[in-house]
């Protein structure tokens, strides 16, 4: 028998989410059922709502989440009932061309299934009360009181970390901290610039601090976010409406430019500025994104000088390794997560939470489930 619960469903791009009752499937042998406890409102969810990311609808959104395992399939051996878990949105097969080359974010099955809005096994695991099939954003659909998913996506973490902090690790924090620790080559004492101080950028500031950067230049348009960036480890905060980030990067480095730039603003101008502000031989990691159909232009000369440019979607995540480490870093006081939460709501307040995100008034609103 299927389980009924409440979920926030997107029926049409540009329309509010509808909180309604749905049915979820019984777990397959390799699945688990997770009672969701907290989920963050991420810009990727907003992009689907506003139509710049296009998926089959109706869909359950939500992909930055944590909860408690309530049921496990007959073939599951490494996750048990009662475990506290953070959900990963990057399942992978482990044996395709890309997985064999240590690129699970490019897993061939992951890429093929993701665009369809189904789970990793190709199935939809939720239905509307009327019987229509629901799709799932990023293999999760976490804005639901219960979620059925493959056990490989449920990452066990210490029970001491609160769910509303743990959920942030599942996307924004992993992406930002991971970009600094797993993807970029930040040397001890390096000058790092972080452009964009939302949840991902503020996590990147902390990742740069943990990596041993000597100077961390935070760039944003919002003075309040810049103040928080300084609290989290930035040594210099630049409001790009008043100062030129390119000039600041060069002034701080005797004219060379930053050693590493972590971009999380997701704006064509920010992408262009990264190429101008990084030193010859330096490295740029692009974390932000825009509509996939838009063009971004660069001055050709700014791309020369042996500069390295890389796009990263998930901070080089190895969830089974990284999620518990990040949770423990929070518990040890080395990683700050409380400060990233600027609002809380229940499912019934989820549209107000997205309105605040759309207006740039929040870093992370967390939905309690």
Residue, then its C-alpha position, 0 to 999 in steps of 0.5 A: x500500500x502506498x503512503x499519503x502525505x503532503x508535498x509542495x507541487x509545481x504544476x506550471x512555470x511562473x505559478x506558485x507551488x501548490x501544497x497538496x496531498x500526494x501518494x508515494x510508492x513502496x520502496x524498491x529493494x535498494x530504496x529507503x523511505x525518509x521522513x523529511x525534517x528540513x529542506x532549504x529553499x535554493x536558487x535552483x528550485x527558484x529557477x524551475x519555478x520561474x522557468x529558466x530551468x525546464x523540467x516535465x511538470x507537475x513536479x515536486x521540488x526541493x533538493x537540499x534536505x535532511x531527515x530520518x530513515x523510516x523504512x529500508x528496502x530488503x537489499x539495503x545494508x548500510x543504512x538503517x531505520x532511525x539513521x539521521x541522513x542528509x540527502x544527496x542529489x547526485x546518485x551515480x552508477x559507479x561504472x560508466x565512462x565518467x564514473x570510471x574517471x572519478x566524475x560522478x557528477x557526469x555519470x551517464x545515467x545521472x545525466x540521462x535520468x535527471x532531465x526526465x525528472x524521474x528517480x535513478x532507476x527511471x521510476x516516478x515514486x509519487x502521484x497526485x491524489x487524482x492519480x497523475x504521475x509526479x516528477x522529482x527535481x534532482x532525483x529527490x523532490x524533497x518538499x514532501x513529508x516523505x521521500x522514497x529514494x535509493x539508499x545511496x542518496x541517504x548519507x548518514x551523519x551524526x545525530x547531534x547536528x540539527x536538521x535545519x543546519x544539516x540540510x544546508x550541507x546537502x547542496x549550498x554548503x557542499x557546493x561552496x566549501x567543496x569548491x574551495x577544498x576539493x576543486x580549487x588549488x588554494x595554497x597556504x597564504x593565497x589571495x582568494x576572491x569570492x564573487x557573490x555572497x549568497x549561501x554558496x558564496x558564504x560557504x565558499x568564503x568558509x572553504x577558503x578559510x579552511x583551506x588556509x587562504x591568506x586573504x579572502x576578498x568577498x564581493x557582493x551588492x548587499x552590505x549586510x551580506x558583506x558584513x556576514x562574509x567578514x564574520x565568516x572569514x573574509x578579510x576584505x568586503x567589497x560592494x561592487x556598486x561602489x568599487x571595481x572588483x578587478x581593481x581591488x583584486x590587483x591593488x591587493x596583489x601588487x597588480x597581479x590579480x587574485x590567485x583563485x576566484x570562486x564565482x557564485x553570483x550567476x551573472x554575465x558581468x561577474x563571469x567576465x570580471x573573474x577573467x579580468x581579476x584572476x592573475x596569470x596562471x591563476x584559477x577561476x571556479x564558476x559556481x553560479x549559473x544563468x539560463x542555459x540558453x544565454x551567451x556570456x562574452x569575454x575579452x579574449x586577452x583576459x583569457x590568456x596568460x595560462x589562466x585556468x577556468x572550471x565550472x563546478x556544480x557540486x563542489x567535487x562532492x563525494x557525499x559519503x566522505x564529505x557530508x559527515x566531515x562537514x557535519x562534524x566541522x559544524x559540531x566542532x565550531x569550524x564551519x558556521x551554518x546557523x548564520x546562513x539561515x535567515x528564515x524558517x517556515x512550514x510547507x504552507x509558507x513556502x511561496x512566501x519563502x521563495x518570494x523573499x529569495x527572489x527579492x534577494x532578502x534571504x540567504x537560506x529559508x528552511x522549511x520545517x517538515 
